[in-house]
Amino acid sequence: MRDQNLETPTTLPIRRDPACPFDPPPELTRLGESQPLTRLAFPDGHVGWLVTGYDAARAVLSDPRFTARPELKHSPLPRPNVRPGGHDKPPAPGWFAGMDRPEHTRYRRLLTGQFTVRRMKALEPHIARITADQLDAMAAAGPPADLVQAFALPIPSLVICELLGVPYGDHAFFEEQTTVVVNMDSTEAQAMTATGNLSGYLNDLVRQKRARPTDDLLSSLITESDLTDEELTNIALLLLVAGHETTANMLALGAFALLQHPHQLAAFRADTALTETAVEELMRYLTIVHLATPNRAASADVEVGGQIIRKGETVVMGLPAVNRDPGQFADPDALRLDRTDARHHLAFGHGVHQCLGQQLARIEMRIAYRALFDRFPTLCLAVPAAEIPMREASFVYGVWQLPVTWEQA
């Protein structure tokens, strides 16, 4: 058993190589090649751990001795992610992502019934219609187009709005507020203000639906549970942000990656059987939840990967390196849409906090990628790849814009 407590800790590597926008930060990759856990220095002086090994990440995320409670964790970033109540306080009612058992179990059980595979499959025709409508509008407008605004952002926004019962006419408001929340360049005051704006909007919506329930997830939670308005507001906030921010960035960044890998794109276009594995491989290869999320704190001394993690130490998941672990994935730095091991990725997390809406996200990506490249067989970048602005300072990685063009019939 090794003890790295006397070693000089590193800081979280976040700087990527501009020439390799799809790869993890080089220093994170280097750490992942040398050992599964590394001592990590935090801005507040805390010293914890960075996990870059696949087995170690699964061990931490599945072990109940590691807590998700925000007030027990330290952030490795200058500005912690913002949520209702603040990052150094217990989670607000309904904010189940920051809870442990049994509180987390209570909320998770209420929501699991709303996100069953069967229910998500039933949404497929609806998602296909939304996707077709967006592509029709894009084609009618003609090239060039920003694929983020024309395709990647509106599809998941429309889906999650209709699922929750949020009027899509208000989507510009919550998209703008969400961008402020997840951008590390925002000050903490700006992020807290944006979070408050979203919470206020959703609290009003909850009260409207309590008075007049409609056919949507939020109304179902109101009529089928004893959740308070505060709980419902925070659940809606969590689902709304997670439901469009991550999927929108995956759709745009995944399209960018495919356009930069023409042989893989040609194989995808030629074989519909690749659709499912392509989505899993893009999730693994890109790992858009890239800045220190999720992280945990040890509630007891625990041995992981040959190291003793002491009680109170925060453990950060370096997921971009974890999903490129050569011990788990063959030729991990290559984008291979036909690989059979991609489905073991941890891009959706692992354990009791694994992404609740992962099946919905998968369905959206399968439908949207296939429809995009079938509809526009000559789609290509409208600017050099080096000019694509990347979301490096956002908690969710992606592109700010993706200018594309195509040959018109």
C-alpha positions in Angstrom: 0.0 0.0 0.0 1.4 3.4 -1.0 1.1 6.6 1.0 1.3 9.8 -1.1 0.6 12.2 1.8 4.1 13.6 1.7 4.1 14.1 -2.0 3.6 17.6 -3.5 0.0 17.8 -4.6 -1.0 18.9 -8.1 -3.7 21.3 -9.0 -6.6 20.2 -11.2 -5.5 20.3 -14.9 -8.0 22.1 -16.9 -6.0 23.6 -19.8 -6.5 21.7 -23.1 -4.2 21.7 -26.1 -6.0 23.9 -28.7 -4.7 21.6 -31.5 -6.5 18.7 -29.8 -10.0 20.0 -28.7 -11.5 16.5 -28.2 -8.7 15.3 -25.9 -8.4 15.8 -22.1 -5.9 18.3 -20.8 -2.4 16.8 -21.5 -1.4 17.0 -17.8 -4.6 15.1 -16.8 -3.7 12.4 -19.4 -0.2 12.2 -18.1 -1.4 11.7 -14.5 -3.8 9.0 -15.7 -1.0 7.1 -17.3 1.1 7.0 -14.2 -1.3 6.1 -11.3 -5.0 5.9 -10.6 -5.0 8.5 -7.8 -2.9 11.6 -7.3 -2.8 14.1 -4.4 -4.7 17.2 -5.3 -4.4 20.8 -4.0 -7.6 22.8 -3.6 -7.9 26.6 -3.8 -8.9 26.8 -0.1 -5.8 25.0 1.1 -7.4 21.5 1.4 -5.5 18.6 0.1 -7.5 15.7 -1.3 -7.4 13.3 -4.3 -7.8 13.3 -8.1 -9.0 10.0 -9.6 -7.9 9.2 -13.1 -8.2 5.4 -13.1 -11.4 3.7 -14.2 -11.5 1.0 -11.4 -10.8 3.6 -8.8 -13.6 5.9 -10.1 -16.1 3.1 -10.0 -15.0 2.2 -6.5 -15.5 5.7 -5.1 -18.8 6.4 -6.9 -20.3 3.1 -5.7 -19.1 3.2 -2.1 -21.6 4.7 0.4 -18.7 5.8 2.6 -18.1 8.6 0.1 -20.7 11.4 0.5 -22.2 13.7 -2.1 -23.1 16.3 0.4 -21.8 19.7 -0.7 -21.1 21.1 2.8 -18.6 18.2 3.4 -16.7 18.7 0.1 -14.1 21.1 -1.1 -14.1 22.5 -4.6 -10.9 22.2 -6.7 -12.1 25.1 -8.9 -11.9 28.9 -8.0 -15.6 29.2 -8.3 -17.6 26.1 -7.1 -20.7 25.1 -9.0 -23.7 27.0 -7.7 -26.9 25.5 -6.5 -29.8 26.7 -4.2 -28.6 27.3 -0.7 -24.9 27.8 -1.6 -22.1 25.4 -2.1 -21.0 25.3 1.6 -24.4 24.6 3.1 -26.5 21.4 3.3 -28.5 20.7 0.1 -31.8 22.5 -0.3 -34.9 20.4 -0.1 -35.4 18.6 -3.4 -31.7 19.1 -4.5 -31.2 15.3 -4.5 -27.9 15.4 -6.4 -26.2 16.6 -3.2 -27.9 14.1 -0.9 -27.0 10.6 0.5 -29.3 7.8 1.6 -32.0 7.8 2.8 -32.9 11.4 1.7 -31.6 10.7 -1.8 -33.5 7.4 -2.1 -36.8 9.1 -1.3 -36.5 11.6 -4.2 -34.9 9.1 -6.6 -37.8 6.7 -6.1 -40.3 9.4 -6.9 -38.6 10.3 -10.1 -37.5 6.9 -11.3 -41.1 6.1 -12.3 -41.1 9.3 -14.5 -38.0 8.2 -16.4 -38.6 4.5 -17.1 -37.1 3.1 -20.3 -40.7 2.3 -21.5 -41.8 5.9 -21.0 -38.7 7.3 -22.6 -39.2 4.9 -25.6 -42.7 6.2 -25.9 -41.3 9.7 -26.5 -39.3 8.7 -29.6 -41.9 9.8 -32.2 -42.2 13.1 -30.4 -38.5 13.6 -30.4 -38.2 12.6 -34.0 -40.8 15.2 -34.9 -39.1 17.9 -33.0 -35.8 17.0 -34.7 -37.3 16.9 -38.2 -38.9 20.4 -37.6 -35.6 21.9 -36.6 -33.8 20.4 -39.6 -36.6 21.6 -41.9 -36.1 25.1 -40.6 -32.4 24.9 -41.0 -32.7 23.7 -44.5 -35.3 26.4 -45.4 -33.0 29.1 -44.0 -30.1 27.8 -46.1 -26.4 27.6 -45.4 -24.4 28.6 -43.5 -25.9 27.9 -40.1 -24.8 27.7 -36.5 -25.5 24.1 -35.6 -25.7 25.0 -31.9 -28.6 27.5 -32.3 -30.3 25.7 -35.2 -30.0 22.1 -34.0 -28.1 21.2 -30.8 -29.7 23.6 -28.4 -33.4 23.7 -29.5 -33.9 19.9 -29.6 -33.2 19.0 -26.0 -34.7 22.3 -24.8 -38.0 21.5 -26.5 -38.0 18.0 -25.2 -37.3 18.9 -21.6 -39.7 21.8 -21.7 -42.5 19.6 -22.8 -41.6 16.8 -20.4 -41.6 19.2 -17.4 -44.4 21.4 -18.7 -42.3 24.5 -19.1 -43.6 26.9 -21.8 -41.1 26.8 -24.6 -41.7 30.4 -25.3 -39.6 31.1 -22.2 -36.6 28.9 -23.3 -34.4 31.9 -24.2 -34.7 33.1 -20.6 -33.6 29.8 -19.0 -31.0 29.1 -21.6 -29.4 32.5 -20.8 -29.5 32.0 -17.1 -28.2 28.4 -17.3 -25.2 29.6 -19.4 -24.3 32.1 -16.6 -24.6 29.3 -13.9 -22.3 26.8 -15.7 -19.7 29.2 -16.9 -16.6 29.5 -14.6 -15.9 33.0 -15.9 -19.1 34.1 -14.2 -18.6 35.5 -10.8 -20.2 33.7 -7.9 -22.6 36.7 -7.4 -23.6 36.4 -11.1 -24.1 32.7 -10.8 -26.1 33.0 -7.7 -28.3 35.7 -9.3 -29.0 33.5 -12.3 -29.8 30.6 -10.1 -32.2 32.8 -8.1 -33.8 33.9 -11.3 -34.4 30.3 -12.5 -35.7 29.3 -9.0 -38.1 32.2 -8.9 -39.5 31.4 -12.4 -39.9 27.7 -11.6 -41.5 28.4 -8.2 -44.2 30.5 -10.0 -44.7 27.6 -12.5 -45.1 25.0 -9.7 -47.8 27.1 -8.0 -49.6 27.5 -11.4 -49.5 23.8 -11.9 -50.6 23.0 -8.3 -53.7 25.2 -9.1 -54.2 23.8 -12.6 -52.3 20.5 -13.2 -51.6 19.6 -16.8 -50.2 16.5 -18.6 -46.5 16.7 -17.7 -43.9 15.4 -15.3 -44.1 18.4 -12.9 -47.9 18.1 -12.6 -47.6 14.3 -12.0 -45.2 14.9 -9.1 -47.6 17.5 -7.7 -50.6 15.2 -7.8 -48.9 11.9 -6.9 -46.6 13.0 -4.0 -46.5 15.2 -0.9 -43.6 17.3 -2.2 -43.6 20.9 -1.1 -43.3 23.8 -3.5 -39.7 24.3 -2.5 -38.9 20.7 -3.2 -40.7 20.7 -6.6 -38.9 23.9 -7.5 -35.5 22.6 -6.8 -36.2 19.2 -8.6 -37.5 21.1 -11.6 -34.4 23.4 -11.6 -32.0 20.4 -11.4 -33.8 18.5 -14.2 -34.2 21.6 -16.4 -30.5 22.5 -16.3 -29.3 18.9 -16.6 -31.9 18.1 -19.2 -30.8 20.5 -21.8 -27.3 21.8 -21.0 -25.6 18.4 -21.2 -27.4 17.0 -24.2 -27.2 20.2 -26.2 -23.4 20.3 -25.7 -23.1 16.6 -26.6 -25.1 17.1 -29.8 -22.9 20.0 -30.9 -19.5 18.6 -29.8 -20.3 15.1 -31.1 -21.2 16.6 -34.6 -18.0 18.5 -34.5 -16.0 15.4 -33.7 -17.7 13.4 -36.4 -17.0 16.1 -39.0 -13.3 16.0 -38.0 -13.2 12.2 -38.3 -14.5 11.7 -41.9 -13.8 7.9 -42.0 -15.8 7.4 -38.9 -18.6 9.6 -40.2 -18.7 7.7 -43.5 -19.1 4.5 -41.6 -21.9 6.0 -39.5 -23.7 7.3 -42.6 -23.4 3.9 -44.3 -24.6 1.7 -41.4 -27.6 2.5 -39.2 -26.6 -0.4 -36.9 -23.8 1.9 -35.7 -26.2 4.4 -34.2 -26.3 3.1 -30.7 -22.6 2.3 -30.4 -21.7 5.6 -31.9 -23.6 7.5 -29.2 -21.8 5.5 -26.4 -18.4 6.0 -28.1 -19.0 9.8 -28.4 -20.0 9.9 -24.8 -16.8 8.1 -23.8 -14.5 9.9 -26.1 -15.7 13.4 -25.4 -16.8 13.2 -21.7 -18.3 16.7 -21.6 -18.9 16.8 -17.8 -15.2 17.6 -17.5 -14.5 20.0 -14.6 -14.4 18.2 -11.3 -17.9 16.8 -11.4 -18.8 14.5 -9.7 -16.8 14.7 -6.6 -17.2 13.0 -3.2 -15.9 13.3 0.4 -14.8 10.4 2.5 -16.9 9.9 5.7 -14.4 7.3 6.9 -10.9 6.1 6.1 -11.2 4.1 2.9 -8.6 2.2 0.8 -9.0 2.8 -3.0 -6.5 1.9 -5.6 -3.8 1.0 -3.1 -4.2 4.4 -1.3 -5.7 5.3 2.0 -8.2 8.2 1.6 -8.6 9.7 5.0 -12.0 10.8 6.5 -12.8 14.3 5.4 -10.7 14.3 2.2 -12.4 15.3 -1.0 -12.1 13.0 -4.0 -12.4 14.5 -7.5 -13.3 12.4 -10.6 -11.1 13.3 -13.6 -13.7 11.7 -15.9 -12.1 12.6 -19.2 -9.0 10.6 -18.1 -11.1 7.9 -16.5 -12.9 7.3 -19.8 -9.6 7.1 -21.6 -8.1 4.5 -19.2 -6.1 2.0 -21.4 -6.7 -0.6 -18.7 -10.4 -0.5 -19.5 -10.6 0.7 -23.1 -8.5 -0.6 -26.0 -6.8 2.2 -28.0 -8.6 4.7 -25.8 -7.5 7.9 -27.6 -9.0 6.8 -30.9 -12.6 7.6 -31.9 -14.0 4.2 -33.0 -17.7 4.0 -33.5 -17.8 0.3 -33.7 -16.0 -0.4 -30.4 -17.8 -2.9 -28.1 -16.4 -1.6 -24.8 -17.6 2.0 -25.0 -20.9 1.3 -23.1 -18.8 0.9 -20.0 -18.0 4.6 -19.9 -18.7 6.6 -16.8 -19.9 9.8 -18.6 -23.3 9.4 -16.9 -21.6 8.7 -13.6 -22.0 5.5 -11.6 -23.7 4.2 -8.5 -26.8 5.6 -6.9 -26.2 9.1 -8.4 -25.9 7.8 -12.0 -27.7 10.3 -14.3 -31.5 9.9 -14.0 -32.2 11.0 -17.5 -29.6 9.0 -19.3 -32.0 7.0 -21.4 -33.8 10.1 -22.5 -30.4 11.6 -23.5 -29.4 8.5 -25.4 -32.7 8.5 -27.4 -32.3 12.2 -28.2 -28.7 11.7 -29.5 -29.5 8.5 -31.5 -32.4 10.3 -33.3 -30.7 13.6 -33.7 -27.3 12.5 -35.0 -28.9 10.0 -37.5 -31.4 12.6 -38.7 -28.8 15.4 -39.1 -26.3 13.4 -41.2 -29.0 11.7 -43.2 -30.7 15.0 -44.0 -27.4 16.8 -44.9 -25.0 14.4 -46.5 -22.6 17.1 -47.6 -22.5 18.8 -44.2 -19.1 20.3 -43.3 -17.5 23.1 -41.2 -18.0 26.6 -42.6 -14.8 27.8 -40.9 -11.4 26.2 -40.1 -11.6 23.9 -37.1 -9.1 26.0 -35.2 -11.6 28.9 -35.3 -14.4 27.0 -33.4 -14.8 28.6 -30.0 -14.6 25.9 -27.2 -16.4 26.0 -23.9 -13.2 25.4 -21.8 -14.3 27.6 -18.9 -17.7 25.9 -18.6 -18.5 23.0 -16.2 -20.0 21.3 -19.3 -17.5 21.1 -22.2 -18.6 21.9 -25.8 -18.6 24.6 -28.4 -20.1 28.1 -28.2 -20.8 28.1 -31.9 -20.4 25.5 -34.7 -20.7 27.2 -38.2 -21.6 24.6 -40.8 -22.5 24.6 -44.5 -23.8 22.2 -47.1 -24.5 21.9 -50.8 -28.1 22.8 -51.6 -30.0 20.5 -53.9 
